[in-house]
């Protein structure tokens, strides 16, 4: 991979997700910069990939507020994770997906301005990252870029959020002149777009030209999260995780209007591989994956193999390969 300035930053919590990420190592091109933030970094000590891997203990980046309010599970084994996961659900504890923002903090500490935040199920290499870099270099020559799978909303949701004094104050305190709030901003589809744009939760990409702008992204993100906890505006999705996508709408629209940032709908820079590891413990019932298969969630791998035999065969060709790929099957 030619672009040595760019970093793929994963936030991975839990042994099943560690396995998903390590399974996807095989598709990552040589020379790629990959960072994994996790609370179990020692579980990756024995990996020796062909690419440039940096493993960071996410707890060294989190502040006291985050550790107190954004609870994450610590597990050494799948059985331990399984027990803790369902116990947390019974207590109505949700996974704080917004801790992905600590990938932004890591970038600021290492003077990185070009990167993408990823959750554990995202895969590098199944698509052509070089094509993405070509697009970013061309469109980002004179502009900053933010990119992901994007949702366009003709209604300017950010205007609604800014009617809440606490959120308005966060932006004005960070030198964003809301008295001159622009009605339009530039997207790849419309140079005078009216509305707002939200990023899909599994990724958020940045192609900025200054570390100070990356620092601003982390500051805004963190202060909005903290304010959201105060007024209970972090909403649960799928029954097990916090919804922070609405915050991406504030970030994307604000940077587009005030910091010469072009918003790209370029989610195919990476892809989502629906590995069976994602479905052992997450209670979503039947779920159709991107490849057309339907996985039935179970509480054990043995049960998963039995109930999803047909789907596994369609992907892996034979059970021997499925057992080898789906770590822990016997």
C-alpha positions as a printed Julia matrix, in Angstrom:
330×3 Matrix{Float64}:
   0.0     0.0    0.0
   1.52    3.26  -1.14
  -0.01    5.7    1.31
   2.15    5.47   4.44
   0.47    8.5    6.04
  -2.88    6.77   6.44
  -3.94    4.65   9.44
  -6.78    2.17   9.93
  -7.73    2.45  13.61
  -9.84   -0.33  15.15
 -11.54   -0.23  18.55
 -12.05   -3.84  19.64
 -13.49   -4.94  23.0
 -14.14   -8.6   23.84
 -12.51  -11.89  22.84
 -15.03  -12.69  20.06
 -14.22   -9.38  18.37
 -10.49   -9.94  18.81
 -10.99  -13.17  16.85
 -12.95  -11.43  14.12
 -10.17   -8.87  13.66
  -7.36  -11.44  13.67
  -9.28  -13.58  11.2
  -9.42  -10.58   8.86
  -5.64  -10.03   9.13
  -5.17  -12.35   6.16
  -6.81   -9.87   3.76
  -4.85   -6.77   4.85
  -2.26   -5.69   2.25
   1.44   -5.63   3.12
   2.68   -2.33   4.53
  -0.72   -1.12   5.76
  -0.74    0.89   9.0
  -3.2    -0.75  11.41
  -3.85    0.34  15.0
  -5.95   -1.69  17.44
  -7.26   -0.08  20.61
  -8.39   -2.72  23.09
  -8.51   -3.38  26.83
  -6.79   -6.78  26.32
  -3.68   -5.9   24.28
  -1.82   -8.99  25.51
  -4.21  -11.2   23.51
  -2.57   -9.83  20.37
   1.04  -10.23  21.48
   1.57  -13.44  19.52
   0.33  -12.05  16.21
   3.05  -11.35  13.66
   1.3    -9.87  10.63
   2.86   -8.73   7.36
   1.57   -5.19   7.87
   2.46   -2.48  10.39
   0.47   -3.32  13.53
   0.31   -1.1   16.62
  -1.63   -2.41  19.63
  -2.67    0.14  22.27
  -4.29   -0.34  25.67
  -7.37    1.87  25.33
  -7.4     2.43  29.09
  -4.25    4.54  28.74
  -6.23    6.94  26.55
  -9.52    7.13  28.47
 -10.11    9.79  31.09
 -11.67    9.14  34.51
 -15.1    10.27  33.32
 -15.1     7.71  30.52
 -13.98    4.88  32.81
 -16.77    5.74  35.23
 -19.59    6.27  32.74
 -18.71    4.26  29.63
 -18.37    0.75  31.0
 -16.63   -1.86  28.85
 -16.29   -5.56  29.56
 -12.93   -7.12  30.36
 -12.68  -10.8   29.47
  -9.85  -13.27  28.93
 -11.97  -16.07  27.46
 -15.11  -16.48  25.38
 -17.0   -18.16  28.22
 -16.15  -15.28  30.53
 -17.24  -12.77  27.9
 -20.49  -14.66  27.33
 -21.38  -14.62  31.04
 -20.46  -10.96  31.48
 -22.26   -9.92  28.31
 -25.62  -11.37  29.27
 -25.23  -10.16  32.84
 -24.69   -6.62  31.54
 -27.8    -6.89  29.37
 -29.88   -7.98  32.37
 -28.7    -4.82  34.13
 -29.58   -2.7   31.08
 -25.93   -1.82  30.49
 -25.15   -1.06  26.86
 -21.86   -1.11  24.96
 -20.57    2.47  24.5
 -19.78    2.5   20.78
 -18.82    6.15  21.12
 -15.49    5.11  22.69
 -14.35    4.85  19.06
 -13.5     8.52  19.53
 -10.36    7.45  21.4
  -8.98    6.5   18.02
  -9.13   10.23  17.27
  -7.23   10.94  20.48
  -4.54    8.41  19.56
  -4.21   10.15  16.19
  -3.69   13.55  17.82
  -1.02   12.18  20.16
   0.86   10.77  17.16
   0.39   13.72  14.79
  -1.79   11.66  12.46
  -4.29   13.56  10.3
  -5.4    10.88   7.83
  -7.18    7.84   9.26
 -10.41    5.91   9.56
 -12.08    4.67  12.75
 -13.41    1.11  12.48
 -15.35   -1.37  14.58
 -14.14   -4.96  14.71
 -16.23   -6.35  11.86
 -14.78   -4.07   9.17
 -12.34   -5.59   6.69
  -9.42   -3.99   4.85
  -8.36   -5.43   1.52
 -11.57   -7.02   0.23
 -12.06   -3.75  -1.65
  -9.33   -1.66  -3.29
  -7.98    0.89  -0.78
  -5.64    2.31  -3.4
  -8.63    3.5   -5.41
  -9.83    5.26  -2.27
  -6.46    6.93  -1.72
  -6.52    8.16  -5.32
  -9.92    9.77  -4.75
  -8.87   11.27  -1.39
  -5.67   12.78  -2.8
  -7.55   14.34  -5.7
 -10.5    15.71  -3.74
  -8.46   16.49  -0.62
  -5.78   18.57  -2.3
  -7.37   21.85  -1.26
 -10.06   20.6    1.15
 -10.31   18.55   4.3
 -12.32   15.35   3.89
 -14.63   13.28   6.06
 -15.95   10.03   4.63
 -17.97    6.91   5.45
 -21.27    5.33   4.54
 -23.42    8.44   4.74
 -27.11    9.13   5.18
 -28.43   12.33   3.65
 -31.29   14.06   5.47
 -32.99   16.97   3.7
 -33.88   18.37   7.13
 -30.97   20.06   8.9
 -30.94   17.97  12.09
 -28.0    19.93  13.42
 -30.2    23.0   13.62
 -32.44   21.01  15.98
 -29.51   20.0   18.19
 -28.29   23.59  18.3
 -31.62   24.7   19.73
 -30.45   22.89  22.88
 -28.38   25.52  24.74
 -25.83   23.04  26.08
 -24.84   21.8   22.61
 -24.82   25.31  21.19
 -22.46   26.39  23.97
 -20.04   23.53  23.21
 -19.64   24.75  19.64
 -19.41   28.45  20.47
 -16.87   27.74  23.22
 -14.73   26.11  20.52
 -14.78   29.21  18.3
 -17.54   28.13  15.94
 -19.52   31.22  14.99
 -23.11   30.0   15.06
 -24.38   33.53  14.53
 -23.26   33.09  10.92
 -24.67   29.59  10.51
 -24.51   28.71   6.82
 -27.63   27.28   5.2
 -25.63   25.15   2.78
 -22.37   23.22   2.56
 -20.45   21.22  -0.01
 -20.88   17.47  -0.56
 -19.58   15.37  -3.42
 -23.11   15.34  -4.87
 -24.14   18.93  -4.28
 -21.89   21.97  -3.72
 -24.83   23.78  -2.1
 -26.42   21.01  -0.07
 -29.13   21.89   2.43
 -29.76   19.44   5.22
 -27.49   17.25   7.33
 -25.37   14.14   6.9
 -24.99   11.23   9.31
 -22.26    8.57   9.23
 -22.93    4.88   9.68
 -21.73    3.76  13.11
 -19.09    1.24  12.05
 -16.7     3.74  10.49
 -15.69    7.39  10.3
 -12.89    8.58   8.02
 -10.74   11.73   8.18
  -8.38   13.26   5.62
  -7.38   16.47   7.37
  -4.46   18.83   6.83
  -3.74   19.83  10.43
  -3.5    18.11  13.8
  -5.35   21.04  15.39
  -8.44   20.13  13.37
  -8.19   16.5   14.53
  -7.92   17.77  18.1
 -11.06   19.84  17.57
 -12.92   16.75  16.33
 -11.99   14.86  19.5
 -12.86   17.79  21.76
 -16.29   18.33  20.19
 -17.05   14.61  20.17
 -16.08   14.16  23.81
 -17.89   17.23  25.13
 -21.07   16.33  23.23
 -20.95   12.75  24.62
 -20.57   14.02  28.17
 -23.44   16.45  27.76
 -25.56   13.69  26.2
 -25.05   11.52  29.27
 -26.25   14.36  31.48
 -29.57   14.64  29.66
 -29.84   10.93  28.76
 -29.64   11.57  25.04
 -27.47    8.52  24.26
 -30.02    6.08  22.89
 -29.8     2.29  22.78
 -29.7     0.48  19.45
 -30.21   -3.26  18.87
 -30.69   -3.62  22.62
 -26.98   -3.85  23.43
 -25.13   -0.74  22.2
 -25.32    3.03  22.52
 -26.37    5.05  19.48
 -23.89    7.81  18.69
 -24.58    8.27  14.98
 -26.45   11.53  15.67
 -23.18   12.97  16.99
 -21.53   12.25  13.65
 -24.18   14.48  12.06
 -23.06   17.39  14.26
 -19.39   16.76  13.48
 -19.77   16.25   9.73
 -22.11   19.18   9.17
 -20.11   21.51  11.42
 -16.77   20.72   9.78
 -18.33   21.05   6.34
 -19.78   24.48   7.12
 -16.92   25.97   9.11
 -13.68   24.17   8.24
 -13.53   23.74   4.47
 -14.43   20.06   4.69
 -15.92   17.98   1.88
 -18.17   15.08   2.93
 -17.73   11.92   0.85
 -20.07    8.96   0.73
 -17.3     6.44   0.37
 -18.07    3.48   2.58
 -16.63    0.96   0.12
 -13.13    2.02   1.17
 -13.49   -0.88   3.6
 -16.06   -3.68   3.73
 -17.98   -5.52   6.41
 -17.25   -9.24   6.58
 -20.07  -10.91   8.46
 -17.93  -13.45  10.25
 -19.85  -15.99  12.36
 -18.0   -14.77  15.47
 -20.29  -11.74  15.41
 -23.35  -13.87  16.01
 -22.48  -16.22  18.85
 -23.43  -13.93  21.69
 -25.13  -10.86  20.27
 -28.87  -11.49  20.72
 -30.34  -10.32  17.43
 -32.34  -13.41  16.46
 -32.34  -13.98  12.72
 -30.12  -11.56  10.87
 -29.47  -11.32   7.16
 -25.82  -10.64   6.39
 -24.31   -8.74   3.5
 -23.63  -11.97   1.62
 -27.27  -13.07   1.83
 -26.86  -15.63   4.59
 -29.04  -15.72   7.66
 -27.29  -16.54  10.94
 -29.22  -17.76  13.94
 -27.63  -16.53  17.16
 -26.79  -19.09  19.84
 -25.0   -19.15  23.18
 -22.34  -21.74  22.28
 -20.2   -22.4   19.25
 -21.27  -26.02  19.07
 -24.92  -24.97  18.88
 -24.05  -22.3   16.33
 -22.34  -24.86  14.08
 -25.33  -27.14  14.3
 -28.03  -24.53  13.64
 -26.11  -22.69  10.91
 -24.53  -25.64   9.11
 -26.02  -24.78   5.72
 -24.89  -21.16   5.81
 -21.39  -22.08   6.94
 -21.07  -24.6    4.12
 -22.14  -22.02   1.56
 -19.35  -19.64   2.68
 -16.49  -21.95   3.61
 -17.15  -24.89   1.29
 -16.75  -27.61   3.89
 -17.13  -28.02   7.62
 -13.41  -28.62   8.14
 -12.64  -25.14   6.82
 -15.54  -23.66   8.78
 -14.27  -25.24  12.0
 -10.76  -23.93  11.35
 -12.0   -20.42  10.53
 -14.59  -20.12  13.28
 -12.18  -20.26  16.19
 -13.22  -22.52  19.03
 -15.33  -25.01  17.1
 -14.51  -28.59  17.97
